[in-house]
Amino acid sequence: QVQLVESGGGLVQAGGSLRLSCAASGSIFGFYGKAWYRQAPGKQREFVASITSGGSPNYADSVKGRFTISRDNAKNTMYLQMDSLKPEDTAVYFCNADLKVTRVWVDYWGQGTQVTVSS
């Protein structure tokens, strides 16, 4: 079964760092990690960061200068390095990618990983 799996979430103190990973599992023929989103309790899912096919990043203003998105195509994995974490960064983080399944590119979402930042 093809799926995206996030990992690396956890509990960290304010000012700390976490590195999230988003990996594809199952039989795929291509991986294009596109973006990270997050959803805090009682709030709508919001954009965090994206990366183009050429590797150019784009960030939400709230994380600019603190978060770094990257992708390793050889490993079919996308990353989100999160530094200088704040309590307001607490949320479930989701990754979004296109996976090539047989001859078709399909949009996939991961199940989410919890990030909790204590003050």
C-alpha positions, 0 to 999 in steps of 0.5 A: 500500500502506497502512503506518506509517513511523517516522523520526527514530531515530539515535545520540545521546549521553546527555543528548541529544534525538531526535524520532521521527515516525510517518506513514501512507502510502498511501490512508487516510481516517482516522488515529488515532495511539495509542502508542509501544513499544520493544524492547531486545535480548533483551527483550520489547516494552514500552510507552513512551507513549500518547495518547487521542483527546482528546490526553491522554498517558500515559507509562511511569514510566521515561520520564515527565518526559523524553518527550512524545507528540503527534499532528497529525491534519491531517498524519496523523502522531504524534511522540515527543519524547525529551529527556535520553536515557539509555543504557537508552533504547537500543531499536527504537521502534515506533509503533501507530495505527488507520488508516481504510482504505476504511470500516474502521479497522485496527490498524497497526504501523510497522517500527521505528526504531533509537535508540542512546544512548551513554554 
